[in-house]
């Protein structure tokens, strides 16, 4: 009659108890944060009513067995922070009730299977910190319930054309693609992503070209980080329309032109990182309107004018870096 088996946060070792296979009414198994040294047991597929499975944060090895896709009632699958190897089984796309899938922090290789686009109820997909390769399948845009997509710290490559179908995911709030090998431009259609998008990170890739003005369409954006790429051109003035923006980081690129003259419109900005670019001209006096600003880094650019006194009236600033460029005078 057992329906819930929960052993989180203990020091259990050895194998996962196979006697659970006879508990045909099990709905939930959670063994997180233990030291089970096992593989993902095949007998799990014999539990017809299982809806939640947490095996994360255990030294589990081996591959993810394709037969786990027999768990057609499963809504939550967390195998993260283990030592799993092999590819993500395409059969996971048969688990139509799945809403939460976390396979991050393993040793998984190969491509992201396009079949994951069949998971119409999937809202959380995290595959971070593996060795996945290839391009991101556009079929992920079929997951209309998607709220979070984290693919950072892999070997994914190709362009960002998959952002076009992702615009179908109108509930998407978190999109993290950092530390991969994506190339090409940040496409104009990035502005067609969900109006609910809060965080957008593509740090440490190989993106080129300019920042699209359509970024200003992402009206809910709180956090944007495009640092450590090869972006060029000027920062579009339209970005000052992002009234909710709290973090703007485009450091370590090749961006030129001036700082936005209307940057003072970003009244909720707390972190501004523009260092290690080729920005020139003057620091606009409107920067003094950023009353929430705590962190400012403008170093290693080509500014050659005075520093506006308004910059020193920002009473919440705890970090200010103006090093490594030439000023005509210190304070205007």
DRENTOR-500536 format. One line per 8 residues: number of its first residue (from 1); for each residue z, y, x of N, C-alpha, C. Coordinates in Angstrom, 1 decimal. Atoms other than C-alpha are relative to their C-alpha. Layout:
N
NUM = Z/Y/X/Z/Y/X/Z/Y/X | ...
! end
This chain:
332
1 = 0.0/-1.2/0.8/0.0/0.0/0.0/0.0/1.3/0.9 | -0.1/-1.1/-0.9/0.2/2.3/3.1/-1.2/0.9/-0.2 | 1.1/-1.0/0.2/-1.9/5.5/2.5/0.0/1.0/1.1 | 0.0/-1.0/-1.0/-0.8/7.8/5.3/0.8/-0.5/1.3 | -0.6/0.5/-1.3/-0.1/6.9/9.0/-0.1/1.1/1.0 | 0.0/-1.3/-0.8/1.0/9.9/11.1/1.0/-0.1/1.1 | -0.8/0.2/-1.2/2.3/9.6/14.6/-0.1/1.1/1.1 | 0.3/-1.1/-0.9/1.5/13.0/16.1/1.1/0.3/1.0
9 = -0.9/-0.6/-1.0/3.2/14.4/19.2/1.1/-0.9/0.4 | -1.0/1.0/-0.5/4.9/11.3/20.6/-0.5/-0.4/1.4 | 0.4/0.5/-1.3/4.5/9.3/23.8/-0.5/-1.4/-0.1 | 0.5/1.4/0.2/2.9/6.2/22.4/-1.1/-0.3/1.0 | 1.0/0.5/-1.0/0.8/4.2/24.9/-0.6/-1.3/-0.5 | 0.6/1.3/0.3/-1.4/1.2/24.9/-1.1/0.2/-1.0 | 1.1/0.0/0.9/-3.9/0.3/22.2/0.5/0.5/-1.4 | -0.3/-0.4/1.4/-4.1/1.8/18.7/0.2/-1.3/-0.8
17 = -0.3/1.3/0.7/-2.5/-0.9/16.4/-1.0/-0.5/-0.9 | 1.1/0.5/0.8/-5.2/-3.0/15.0/0.4/-0.6/-1.4 | -0.5/0.4/1.3/-3.0/-4.2/12.2/-0.3/1.0/-1.1 | 0.3/-1.0/1.0/-3.9/-1.0/10.4/-1.3/-0.4/-0.8 | 1.2/0.4/0.6/-7.2/-2.7/9.6/0.2/-0.7/-1.4 | -0.4/0.7/1.2/-5.4/-4.6/6.8/0.5/0.9/-1.1 | -0.5/-1.0/0.9/-4.2/-1.4/5.2/-1.1/0.7/-0.7 | 1.2/-0.4/0.6/-7.1/-1.0/2.9/0.1/1.3/-0.9
25 = -0.1/-1.3/0.8/-5.7/2.0/1.0/0.3/1.2/0.8 | -0.3/-1.1/-0.9/-5.2/4.2/4.0/-1.0/1.1/-0.3 | 0.8/-1.2/0.2/-6.4/7.7/3.4/0.0/0.9/1.3 | -0.1/-0.9/-1.1/-5.2/9.5/6.5/0.7/-0.8/1.2 | -0.6/0.5/-1.3/-4.6/8.4/10.2/0.0/1.2/0.9 | -0.1/-1.0/-1.0/-3.3/10.9/12.7/0.8/-0.4/1.1 | -0.7/0.4/-1.2/-2.4/9.9/16.2/-0.1/1.0/1.1 | 0.2/-1.0/-0.9/-2.9/13.2/17.9/1.1/0.2/1.0
33 = -0.9/-0.3/-1.1/-1.2/14.1/21.2/1.0/-1.2/0.3 | -0.7/1.2/-0.5/-0.2/10.7/22.4/-0.7/-0.4/1.3 | 0.6/0.5/-1.2/-1.2/8.5/25.3/-0.7/-1.3/-0.3 | 0.7/1.2/0.3/-3.2/5.8/23.6/-1.2/-0.1/0.9 | 1.1/0.3/-0.9/-5.5/4.3/26.2/-0.9/-1.1/-0.6 | 0.8/0.9/0.8/-8.1/2.7/24.0/-1.4/0.5/-0.2 | 1.3/-0.5/0.5/-11.6/3.0/22.6/0.2/0.4/-1.4 | -0.1/-0.2/1.4/-12.4/4.3/19.2/-0.2/-1.3/-0.7
41 = 0.1/1.4/0.5/-11.7/1.1/17.3/-1.1/-0.2/-1.1 | 1.1/0.3/1.0/-14.6/-0.5/15.4/0.6/-0.4/-1.4 | -0.5/0.4/1.2/-12.2/-1.9/12.8/0.3/1.2/-1.0 | -0.2/-1.2/0.9/-11.7/1.7/11.5/-1.0/0.0/-1.1 | 1.1/0.0/1.0/-15.0/1.2/9.7/0.3/-0.9/-1.2 | -0.3/0.9/1.1/-13.3/-1.4/7.5/1.0/0.7/-1.0 | -0.9/-0.8/0.9/-11.1/1.3/5.8/-0.7/0.8/-1.0 | 1.0/-0.6/0.9/-13.1/2.2/2.8/0.4/1.4/-0.6
49 = -0.4/-1.2/0.6/-11.0/5.1/1.5/0.5/1.1/1.0 | -0.5/-1.0/-1.0/-10.2/6.9/4.8/-0.7/1.3/-0.1 | 0.6/-1.3/0.1/-10.7/10.6/4.5/0.3/0.9/1.2 | -0.4/-0.9/-1.1/-8.9/12.1/7.5/0.3/-0.9/1.2 | -0.2/0.8/-1.2/-9.0/10.7/11.1/0.2/0.9/1.2 | -0.3/-0.8/-1.2/-7.3/12.5/14.0/0.4/-1.0/1.2 | -0.3/0.8/-1.2/-7.5/10.6/17.4/0.0/1.0/1.2 | 0.2/-1.0/-1.1/-7.7/13.8/19.5/1.2/0.0/0.9
57 = -1.0/-0.2/-1.1/-5.7/14.5/22.7/0.6/-1.3/0.3 | -0.4/1.3/-0.5/-5.5/10.9/23.8/-1.0/-0.4/1.1 | 1.0/0.4/-1.0/-7.1/9.3/26.9/-0.9/-1.1/-0.5 | 0.9/1.0/0.6/-9.6/7.4/24.7/-1.3/0.0/0.8 | 1.2/0.1/-0.8/-12.7/6.2/26.6/-1.1/-0.7/-0.9 | 1.1/0.7/0.7/-16.0/4.6/25.7/-0.8/1.0/-0.9 | 0.9/-0.7/0.9/-18.6/5.7/23.2/0.5/0.2/-1.4 | -0.3/-0.1/1.4/-18.3/6.9/19.7/-0.8/-1.1/-0.8
65 = 0.8/1.1/0.6/-19.3/3.8/17.7/-0.7/0.5/-1.2 | 0.9/-0.4/1.1/-22.2/4.3/15.3/0.6/-0.5/-1.3 | -0.5/0.6/1.2/-20.4/2.0/12.8/1.0/0.9/-0.7 | -1.0/-0.9/0.6/-17.9/4.8/12.2/-0.6/0.7/-1.2 | 0.7/-0.7/1.1/-20.5/6.3/9.9/0.1/-0.8/-1.4 | -0.3/0.7/1.3/-19.5/3.6/7.3/1.1/0.7/-0.8 | -1.1/-0.7/0.7/-16.6/5.9/6.5/-0.6/1.1/-0.8 | 0.7/-1.0/0.8/-18.5/7.7/3.8/0.8/0.9/-0.8
73 = -1.0/-0.9/0.7/-15.4/9.3/2.3/0.7/0.9/1.0 | -0.7/-0.8/-1.0/-14.3/10.9/5.6/-0.4/1.4/-0.1 | 0.2/-1.4/0.0/-13.9/14.6/5.4/0.3/0.7/1.3 | -0.5/-0.6/-1.3/-12.2/15.2/8.8/-0.1/-1.0/1.1 | 0.0/0.8/-1.1/-13.0/13.7/12.1/0.2/0.8/1.3 | -0.3/-0.7/-1.2/-11.4/14.9/15.3/0.2/-1.0/1.1 | -0.1/0.9/-1.2/-12.0/13.0/18.6/0.0/0.9/1.2 | 0.1/-0.9/-1.1/-11.6/16.0/20.8/1.1/-0.3/1.1
81 = -0.9/0.1/-1.1/-9.8/16.3/24.2/0.3/-1.5/0.3 | -0.1/1.4/-0.5/-10.4/12.7/25.2/-1.0/-0.2/1.1 | 1.0/0.3/-1.1/-12.7/10.9/27.7/-1.2/-0.7/-0.5 | 1.2/0.7/0.6/-15.5/9.8/25.4/-1.3/0.3/0.7 | 1.3/-0.1/-0.7/-18.9/9.2/26.9/-1.1/-0.4/-0.9 | 1.2/0.4/0.8/-22.4/8.5/25.7/-0.4/1.2/-0.8 | 0.6/-1.0/0.8/-24.3/10.4/23.1/0.7/0.2/-1.4 | -0.5/-0.2/1.4/-23.3/11.9/19.7/-0.9/-0.9/-0.9
89 = 0.8/0.9/0.8/-24.4/9.1/17.3/-0.8/0.7/-1.1 | 0.8/-0.6/1.1/-27.2/10.2/15.0/0.5/-0.5/-1.4 | -0.5/0.6/1.2/-25.5/8.0/12.4/1.1/0.9/-0.7 | -1.0/-0.9/0.6/-22.8/10.7/11.9/-0.6/0.8/-1.1 | 0.7/-0.7/1.1/-25.4/12.4/9.7/0.1/-0.7/-1.3 | -0.1/0.8/1.3/-24.7/9.7/7.1/1.3/0.3/-0.7 | -1.4/-0.2/0.6/-21.1/10.9/6.5/-0.1/1.3/-0.8 | 0.3/-1.2/0.8/-22.0/13.3/3.7/1.2/0.8/-0.5
97 = -1.2/-0.7/0.5/-18.4/14.2/2.8/0.6/0.8/1.2 | -0.7/-0.6/-1.1/-17.6/15.4/6.3/-0.1/1.6/0.0 | -0.1/-1.4/0.0/-16.4/19.0/6.4/0.5/0.6/1.4 | -0.6/-0.4/-1.2/-14.7/19.1/9.8/-0.4/-1.0/1.1 | 0.4/0.9/-1.1/-16.2/17.6/13.0/0.3/0.7/1.3 | -0.4/-0.6/-1.3/-14.6/18.3/16.4/-0.1/-1.1/1.0 | 0.2/0.9/-1.1/-15.9/16.4/19.4/0.1/0.7/1.4 | -0.1/-0.8/-1.2/-15.1/19.0/22.0/0.9/-0.6/1.1
105 = -0.9/0.4/-1.2/-13.6/18.5/25.5/-0.1/-1.5/0.2 | 0.2/1.4/-0.4/-15.1/15.1/26.2/-1.0/0.0/1.1 | 1.0/0.2/-1.0/-17.8/13.7/28.5/-1.3/-0.4/-0.6 | 1.2/0.4/0.8/-20.6/13.4/25.9/-1.2/0.6/0.7 | 1.3/-0.4/-0.5/-24.2/13.7/27.0/-1.1/-0.1/-1.0 | 1.1/0.1/0.9/-27.6/13.8/25.5/-0.2/1.2/-1.0 | 0.3/-1.1/0.9/-28.9/16.0/22.7/1.0/0.1/-1.2 | -0.6/-0.1/1.3/-27.3/17.3/19.5/-0.9/-0.6/-1.0
113 = 0.9/0.6/0.9/-28.7/15.0/16.9/-0.4/0.8/-1.2 | 0.4/-0.8/1.1/-30.8/16.8/14.3/0.6/-0.5/-1.4 | -0.5/0.6/1.2/-29.3/14.4/11.7/1.3/0.7/-0.5 | -1.2/-0.7/0.4/-26.1/16.6/11.7/-0.3/1.0/-1.0 | 0.4/-0.9/1.1/-28.1/18.9/9.5/0.1/-0.6/-1.4 | -0.2/0.6/1.3/-27.6/16.4/6.7/1.3/0.2/-0.6 | -1.4/-0.1/0.4/-23.9/17.2/6.5/0.1/1.3/-0.9 | 0.1/-1.2/0.8/-24.2/19.7/3.6/1.4/0.6/-0.3
121 = -1.3/-0.6/0.2/-20.4/20.1/3.3/0.7/0.4/1.3 | -0.6/-0.3/-1.3/-19.8/20.7/7.0/0.3/1.5/0.2 | -0.3/-1.4/-0.2/-17.9/23.9/7.6/0.5/0.3/1.4 | -0.5/-0.1/-1.3/-16.5/23.3/11.1/-0.7/-1.0/0.9 | 0.7/0.9/-1.0/-18.6/21.9/14.0/0.3/0.6/1.4 | -0.4/-0.4/-1.3/-17.2/22.1/17.5/-0.4/-1.1/1.0 | 0.4/0.9/-1.0/-18.9/20.4/20.5/0.2/0.5/1.4 | -0.2/-0.8/-1.3/-17.6/22.6/23.3/0.4/-1.0/1.1
129 = -0.5/0.6/-1.3/-17.0/21.5/26.9/-0.4/-1.5/0.1 | 0.5/1.4/-0.3/-19.2/18.4/27.1/-1.2/0.2/1.0 | 1.2/-0.1/-0.9/-22.5/17.8/29.0/-1.2/-0.2/-0.9 | 1.1/0.2/0.9/-24.8/18.0/26.0/-1.2/0.8/0.5 | 1.2/-0.7/-0.5/-28.4/19.0/26.8/-1.1/0.1/-1.1 | 1.1/-0.2/0.9/-31.7/19.9/25.2/0.2/1.3/-0.9 | 0.0/-1.1/0.9/-32.3/22.5/22.5/0.9/-0.2/-1.2 | -0.9/0.1/1.2/-30.1/23.2/19.5/-1.0/-0.2/-1.2
137 = 0.9/0.3/1.1/-31.8/21.6/16.4/0.1/1.1/-1.1 | 0.0/-1.0/1.1/-32.8/24.1/13.7/0.5/-0.6/-1.3 | -0.5/0.7/1.3/-31.6/21.5/11.1/1.4/0.4/-0.2 | -1.3/-0.4/0.3/-28.1/22.9/11.6/0.1/1.1/-1.0 | 0.0/-1.0/1.0/-29.2/25.7/9.4/0.0/-0.6/-1.4 | -0.1/0.6/1.3/-29.2/23.2/6.5/1.5/-0.2/-0.4 | -1.4/0.1/0.3/-25.4/23.1/6.7/0.5/1.3/-0.6 | -0.2/-1.3/0.7/-25.0/25.9/4.1/1.5/0.4/0.0
145 = -1.4/-0.3/0.0/-21.2/25.6/4.2/0.6/0.4/1.3 | -0.5/-0.2/-1.3/-21.0/26.2/7.9/0.8/1.3/0.2 | -0.8/-1.2/-0.2/-18.2/28.6/8.8/0.2/0.2/1.5 | -0.2/-0.1/-1.4/-17.7/27.9/12.5/-0.9/-1.0/0.8 | 0.9/0.8/-0.9/-20.2/26.7/15.2/0.3/0.3/1.4 | -0.4/-0.2/-1.4/-18.9/26.3/18.8/-0.8/-1.0/0.8 | 0.8/0.9/-0.9/-21.3/24.9/21.4/0.1/0.4/1.4 | -0.1/-0.6/-1.3/-20.1/26.7/24.5/0.4/-1.1/1.0
153 = -0.3/0.9/-1.1/-19.7/25.0/27.9/-0.7/-1.4/-0.1 | 0.9/1.2/-0.1/-22.6/22.5/27.8/-1.2/0.3/0.9 | 1.2/-0.2/-0.8/-26.0/22.2/29.4/-1.2/0.3/-1.0 | 1.1/-0.2/1.0/-28.0/23.3/26.3/-1.0/1.0/0.5 | 1.0/-0.9/-0.5/-31.2/25.1/26.9/-1.0/0.4/-1.1 | 1.0/-0.5/1.0/-34.3/26.6/25.3/0.3/1.4/-0.5 | -0.2/-1.3/0.5/-34.6/29.8/23.4/1.0/0.0/-1.2 | -0.9/-0.1/1.1/-32.5/31.1/20.5/-0.7/0.0/-1.4
161 = 0.7/0.0/1.2/-35.0/30.5/17.8/0.8/-0.7/-1.2 | -0.8/0.7/1.0/-32.5/28.2/16.0/0.9/1.0/-0.8 | -0.8/-0.9/0.8/-30.7/31.4/14.9/-0.7/0.4/-1.3 | 0.7/-0.3/1.2/-33.4/31.9/12.3/0.4/-0.9/-1.1 | -0.5/0.8/1.1/-32.5/28.8/10.2/1.5/0.2/-0.2 | -1.4/-0.2/0.1/-28.8/29.6/10.9/0.3/1.1/-1.0 | -0.2/-1.1/0.9/-29.3/32.7/8.8/0.2/-0.5/-1.5 | -0.3/0.6/1.3/-29.1/30.3/5.8/1.4/-0.2/-0.3
169 = -1.4/0.3/0.0/-25.5/29.7/6.6/0.8/1.3/-0.3 | -0.6/-1.3/0.4/-24.1/32.7/4.6/1.5/0.1/0.2 | -1.4/0.0/-0.2/-20.5/31.7/5.2/0.4/0.0/1.5 | -0.3/0.1/-1.4/-20.8/31.6/9.0/0.8/1.2/0.5 | -0.9/-1.1/-0.5/-18.0/33.6/10.7/0.1/0.0/1.5 | -0.2/0.2/-1.5/-17.8/32.2/14.3/-1.1/-0.7/0.6 | 1.2/0.5/-0.7/-20.8/31.6/16.5/0.2/0.2/1.5 | -0.3/0.0/-1.5/-20.1/30.7/20.2/-1.0/-0.9/0.7
177 = 1.1/0.7/-0.7/-23.0/29.7/22.5/0.2/0.2/1.5 | -0.2/-0.4/-1.4/-21.5/30.8/25.8/-0.1/-1.2/1.0 | 0.0/0.9/-1.1/-21.9/29.0/29.2/-0.9/-1.2/-0.3 | 1.1/0.9/0.1/-25.2/27.2/28.6/-1.1/0.5/0.8 | 1.2/-0.5/-0.8/-28.7/27.8/29.9/-1.1/0.5/-1.0 | 0.9/-0.5/0.9/-30.3/29.5/27.0/-0.8/1.1/0.6 | 0.9/-0.9/-0.7/-33.3/31.6/28.0/-0.7/0.9/-1.1 | 0.8/-0.9/0.9/-35.6/34.3/26.4/0.8/1.1/-0.5
185 = -0.6/-1.2/0.6/-34.7/37.3/24.3/1.0/-0.4/-1.1 | -0.8/0.0/1.2/-32.0/37.8/21.8/-0.9/0.5/-1.1 | 1.0/-0.4/1.0/-34.3/37.8/18.8/0.4/1.0/-1.0 | -0.3/-1.0/1.0/-34.6/40.5/16.2/0.7/-0.6/-1.2 | -0.6/0.6/1.2/-33.7/38.1/13.5/1.5/-0.4/0.1 | -1.4/0.2/-0.1/-30.2/37.8/14.9/0.8/0.9/-1.1 | -0.6/-0.9/1.0/-29.5/40.6/12.4/0.0/-0.6/-1.4 | 0.1/0.7/1.2/-30.3/38.1/9.6/1.2/-1.0/-0.2
193 = -1.1/1.0/0.1/-27.2/36.0/10.4/1.0/0.5/-1.1 | -1.0/-0.3/1.1/-24.3/36.0/7.9/0.6/1.4/0.1 | -0.7/-1.3/0.0/-22.9/39.4/6.9/1.5/-0.2/0.2 | -1.5/0.2/-0.2/-19.5/37.7/7.2/0.3/-0.4/1.5 | -0.2/0.4/-1.4/-20.0/36.9/11.0/1.0/1.0/0.6 | -1.0/-0.8/-0.7/-16.9/38.0/12.9/-0.1/-0.1/1.5 | 0.1/0.2/-1.5/-17.5/36.6/16.4/-1.3/-0.5/0.4 | 1.3/0.4/-0.5/-20.7/36.3/18.3/0.1/0.0/1.6
201 = -0.1/0.1/-1.5/-20.6/35.1/22.0/-1.1/-0.8/0.6 | 1.1/0.7/-0.8/-23.5/34.2/24.3/0.2/0.3/1.4 | -0.4/-0.3/-1.4/-21.7/34.7/27.6/-0.7/-1.0/1.0 | 0.4/0.8/-1.2/-23.1/33.4/30.9/-1.2/-1.0/-0.4 | 1.2/0.7/0.2/-26.6/32.3/29.9/-1.1/0.7/0.8 | 1.1/-0.6/-0.7/-30.1/33.5/31.0/-0.9/0.8/-0.9 | 0.7/-0.9/0.9/-31.0/35.9/28.3/-0.6/1.2/0.6 | 0.7/-1.1/-0.5/-33.5/38.6/29.0/-0.4/0.9/-1.1
209 = 0.5/-0.9/1.1/-35.0/41.6/27.2/1.2/0.9/-0.4 | -0.9/-1.0/0.5/-33.2/44.3/25.3/0.9/-0.5/-1.2 | -0.8/0.3/1.1/-30.5/44.3/22.7/-0.7/0.4/-1.3 | 0.7/-0.4/1.2/-32.0/44.3/19.2/0.8/0.9/-0.8 | -0.7/-1.0/0.9/-31.1/47.2/16.9/0.5/-0.7/-1.2 | -0.5/0.7/1.2/-30.7/44.6/14.1/1.4/-0.5/0.1 | -1.4/0.4/-0.1/-27.3/43.7/15.5/0.9/0.8/-1.0 | -0.8/-0.9/0.8/-26.1/46.6/13.4/0.1/-0.5/-1.5
217 = 0.0/0.6/1.3/-26.8/44.5/10.3/1.3/-0.9/-0.2 | -1.1/0.9/0.1/-23.8/42.3/11.1/1.3/0.8/-0.2 | -1.0/-1.1/0.3/-21.4/44.7/9.4/1.4/-0.5/0.2 | -1.4/0.4/-0.1/-18.3/42.5/9.6/0.4/-0.4/1.5 | -0.2/0.5/-1.4/-18.6/41.8/13.4/1.2/0.7/0.6 | -1.2/-0.5/-0.7/-15.3/42.2/15.2/-0.1/-0.2/1.5 | 0.0/0.5/-1.4/-16.2/40.6/18.5/-1.4/-0.4/0.5 | 1.3/0.3/-0.5/-19.5/40.6/20.5/0.1/0.0/1.5
225 = 0.0/0.2/-1.5/-19.8/39.3/24.1/-1.3/-0.6/0.5 | 1.3/0.4/-0.5/-23.1/39.1/25.8/0.0/0.1/1.5 | -0.2/-0.2/-1.5/-21.8/39.4/29.4/-0.7/-1.1/0.8 | 0.6/1.0/-1.0/-23.3/37.6/32.4/-1.3/-0.6/-0.5 | 1.4/0.4/0.3/-26.9/37.5/31.3/-0.9/0.9/0.8 | 1.0/-0.9/-0.7/-30.1/39.4/32.4/-0.6/1.0/-0.9 | 0.5/-0.9/1.0/-30.4/41.8/29.6/-0.3/1.4/0.6 | 0.6/-1.3/-0.5/-32.3/45.1/30.1/0.0/1.0/-1.1
233 = 0.1/-1.0/1.0/-33.0/48.3/28.3/1.3/0.7/-0.3 | -1.1/-0.8/0.4/-30.7/50.6/26.6/0.8/-0.6/-1.2 | -0.8/0.4/1.1/-27.8/49.9/24.2/-0.5/0.7/-1.2 | 0.6/-0.7/1.2/-29.3/50.7/20.7/1.1/0.8/-0.7 | -1.0/-0.9/0.7/-27.5/53.6/19.0/0.5/-0.6/-1.3 | -0.3/0.6/1.3/-27.5/51.6/15.8/1.3/-0.8/0.0 | -1.2/0.8/-0.2/-24.6/49.5/17.2/1.2/0.8/-0.5 | -1.2/-0.8/0.4/-22.3/52.5/16.4/0.3/-0.1/-1.5
241 = -0.3/0.3/1.4/-22.6/51.4/12.8/0.9/-1.1/-0.3 | -0.8/1.1/0.2/-20.5/48.4/13.4/1.5/0.5/-0.1 | -1.3/-0.7/0.2/-17.3/50.0/12.0/1.2/-0.9/0.2 | -1.1/0.9/-0.2/-15.2/46.8/12.4/0.1/-0.5/1.4 | 0.1/0.6/-1.4/-16.1/46.1/16.0/1.3/0.3/0.8 | -1.2/-0.1/-0.8/-13.0/45.5/18.1/-0.2/-0.3/1.5 | 0.3/0.4/-1.4/-14.6/44.1/21.3/-1.5/0.1/0.2 | 1.4/-0.1/-0.4/-17.9/45.0/22.9/-0.1/-0.2/1.5
249 = 0.1/0.4/-1.4/-18.7/43.3/26.2/-1.5/-0.3/0.3 | 1.4/0.3/-0.5/-22.2/43.6/27.8/0.0/0.1/1.5 | -0.1/-0.1/-1.5/-21.0/43.6/31.4/-0.8/-1.1/0.7 | 0.7/0.9/-0.8/-22.8/41.9/34.2/-1.4/-0.3/-0.6 | 1.3/0.1/0.4/-26.3/42.6/33.0/-0.8/1.0/0.8 | 0.8/-1.0/-0.6/-29.1/45.0/33.9/-0.3/1.1/-1.0 | 0.2/-1.0/1.1/-28.7/47.4/31.0/0.0/1.4/0.6 | 0.2/-1.4/-0.6/-29.8/51.0/31.7/0.1/1.0/-1.2
257 = -0.2/-1.0/1.0/-29.8/54.3/29.9/1.4/0.5/-0.1 | -1.3/-0.6/0.2/-26.8/56.3/28.7/0.9/-0.8/-0.8 | -1.0/0.5/1.0/-23.6/55.3/27.0/-0.4/0.7/-1.4 | 0.3/-0.5/1.4/-24.1/55.8/23.2/0.7/1.4/-0.2 | -0.6/-1.3/0.2/-23.6/59.5/22.4/1.0/0.0/-1.2 | -0.9/0.1/1.1/-22.0/58.5/19.1/1.0/-1.2/0.1 | -0.9/1.1/-0.1/-19.8/55.8/20.5/1.4/0.2/-0.6 | -1.3/-0.4/0.6/-16.8/57.6/19.0/0.1/-0.5/-1.4
265 = -0.1/0.5/1.4/-17.8/56.1/15.6/0.6/-1.4/-0.1 | -0.6/1.4/0.0/-16.5/52.7/16.7/1.5/0.1/0.0 | -1.4/-0.4/0.0/-13.0/53.7/15.6/1.0/-1.2/0.1 | -0.9/1.2/-0.2/-11.6/50.1/15.7/-0.2/-0.7/1.3 | 0.2/0.6/-1.3/-12.8/49.4/19.2/1.3/0.0/0.9 | -1.2/0.2/-0.8/-10.0/48.0/21.4/-0.4/-0.4/1.5 | 0.4/0.4/-1.3/-12.0/46.5/24.3/-1.4/0.4/0.2 | 1.4/-0.5/-0.3/-15.1/48.2/25.9/-0.3/-0.4/1.5
273 = 0.3/0.5/-1.3/-16.6/46.4/28.9/-1.5/0.2/0.2 | 1.4/-0.4/-0.3/-19.8/48.0/30.2/-0.3/-0.1/1.5 | 0.1/-0.1/-1.4/-19.3/47.4/33.9/-1.1/-0.9/0.6 | 1.1/0.8/-0.7/-21.9/46.0/36.4/-1.3/0.0/-0.8 | 1.3/-0.3/0.6/-25.0/47.5/34.8/-0.7/1.1/0.7 | 0.6/-1.2/-0.6/-27.3/50.4/35.5/0.1/1.2/-0.9 | -0.2/-1.1/0.9/-26.0/52.8/32.9/0.1/1.3/0.8 | 0.1/-1.2/-0.7/-26.6/56.4/33.9/0.3/1.2/-0.9
281 = -0.3/-1.2/0.8/-26.1/60.0/32.7/1.5/0.3/-0.1 | -1.4/-0.5/0.2/-22.8/61.2/31.3/0.8/-0.9/-0.9 | -0.9/0.7/0.9/-19.8/59.6/29.6/0.2/1.0/-1.1 | -0.1/-1.0/1.1/-19.9/61.2/26.1/1.4/0.4/-0.3 | -1.3/-0.5/0.4/-17.0/63.3/25.0/0.5/-0.7/-1.2 | -0.5/0.6/1.3/-16.9/61.4/21.7/0.8/-1.3/0.3 | -0.8/1.2/-0.3/-15.3/58.5/23.6/1.5/0.2/-0.2 | -1.3/-0.4/0.3/-12.1/60.4/23.0/0.4/-0.3/-1.4
289 = -0.3/0.3/1.4/-12.3/59.4/19.3/0.4/-1.4/-0.2 | -0.3/1.5/0.1/-11.7/55.7/20.1/1.5/-0.2/0.2 | -1.5/-0.1/-0.1/-8.0/56.0/19.3/0.7/-1.4/0.2 | -0.6/1.3/-0.1/-7.5/52.2/19.3/-0.3/-0.7/1.3 | 0.5/0.6/-1.2/-9.0/51.6/22.7/1.2/-0.3/1.0 | -1.1/0.5/-0.9/-6.8/49.6/25.1/-0.6/-0.3/1.4 | 0.6/0.5/-1.3/-9.2/48.3/27.8/-1.4/0.7/0.1 | 1.3/-0.6/-0.3/-12.1/50.3/29.3/-0.4/-0.3/1.4
297 = 0.5/0.2/-1.3/-14.2/49.2/32.2/-1.5/0.5/0.0 | 1.3/-0.6/-0.2/-17.2/51.3/33.2/-0.5/-0.1/1.4 | 0.3/0.0/-1.4/-17.3/50.5/36.9/-1.4/-0.6/0.3 | 1.3/0.5/-0.6/-20.4/49.7/39.0/-1.2/0.3/-0.9 | 1.1/-0.5/0.7/-22.8/51.8/37.1/-0.6/1.2/0.8 | 0.6/-1.1/-0.7/-24.8/54.9/38.0/0.2/1.4/-0.7 | -0.4/-1.3/0.5/-23.0/57.7/36.2/0.1/1.1/1.1 | 0.0/-1.0/-1.1/-23.4/61.0/38.0/0.5/1.4/-0.6
305 = -0.5/-1.2/0.6/-21.6/63.5/35.8/1.5/0.1/0.0 | -1.5/-0.2/0.1/-18.1/64.7/35.0/0.6/-1.1/-0.9 | -0.7/0.8/0.9/-15.5/62.6/33.3/0.6/0.9/-1.0 | -0.6/-0.9/1.1/-14.6/64.1/29.9/1.5/-0.2/-0.1 | -1.5/0.0/0.1/-10.9/65.0/29.6/0.4/-0.8/-1.2 | -0.4/0.8/1.2/-10.9/63.3/26.1/0.3/-1.4/0.4 | -0.3/1.4/-0.4/-10.9/60.0/27.9/1.4/-0.2/0.4 | -1.4/0.1/-0.4/-7.4/60.7/29.2/0.9/0.3/-1.1
313 = -0.9/-0.3/1.2/-6.1/61.5/25.7/0.2/-1.2/-0.8 | -0.1/1.2/0.7/-6.4/57.9/24.6/1.3/-0.7/0.3 | -1.4/0.3/-0.4/-2.7/57.0/24.5/0.3/-1.5/-0.1 | -0.2/1.5/0.0/-3.2/53.2/23.9/-0.6/-0.7/1.2 | 0.7/0.6/-1.1/-5.2/52.6/27.0/1.0/-0.6/1.0 | -0.9/0.6/-1.0/-3.5/50.1/29.4/-0.9/-0.4/1.2 | 0.9/0.4/-1.1/-6.6/49.4/31.6/-1.2/1.0/0.0 | 1.1/-1.0/-0.2/-9.1/52.0/32.9/-0.6/-0.2/1.4
321 = 0.7/0.2/-1.3/-11.7/51.2/35.6/-1.3/0.9/0.0 | 1.1/-0.9/-0.2/-14.1/54.0/36.7/-0.5/-0.1/1.4 | 0.3/0.1/-1.5/-14.7/52.7/40.2/-1.4/-0.3/0.3 | 1.3/0.3/-0.5/-17.8/52.4/42.2/-1.2/0.7/-0.7 | 1.1/-0.8/0.2/-20.0/55.2/41.0/0.4/1.5/0.3 | -0.1/-1.3/-0.5/-20.5/58.8/41.9/0.2/1.0/-1.1 | -0.3/-1.0/1.0/-18.9/61.6/39.8/-0.2/1.4/0.8 | 0.1/-1.4/-0.6/-19.7/65.3/40.4/1.4/0.6/0.1
329 = -1.4/-0.4/-0.1/-16.1/66.0/39.7/0.9/-1.0/-0.7 | -0.9/1.1/0.5/-13.1/64.0/38.6/0.2/0.2/-1.5 | -0.3/-0.2/1.4/-12.2/65.6/35.3/-0.7/1.3/-0.5 | 0.7/-1.2/0.5/-14.3/68.1/33.2/1.1/1.0/-0.5
! end
